[in-house]
């Protein structure tokens, strides 16, 4: 199923340690972006702020971290993915994920 892509921006490591360099968009287009229940670095590696200044873990808004005008903290450890699919945003697909 996996093979190295000429143009890549992600690394996938299988349970057996085999690694592939692939395109995040290819993963999304082939429905290989289903990480619900996995550990994800959203909130520790990437945040987003909405029009109401609410701070979320990554563009997927997996976790509400607070509001920019109140107390909020960046996660220091991975969160558990709550979404059925990762967003089509390459930035969210690039965030490290691990099977729990």
Beta strands, then each sheet from edge to edge (+ up, - down):
strand 1: 10-13
strand 2: 19-22
strand 3: 39-40
strand 4: 47-49
strand 5: 54-57
strand 6: 64-67
strand 7: 79-80
strand 8: 97-98
sheet 1: 1+ 2-
sheet 2: 7+ 3- 8+
sheet 3: 4+ 5- 6+
end
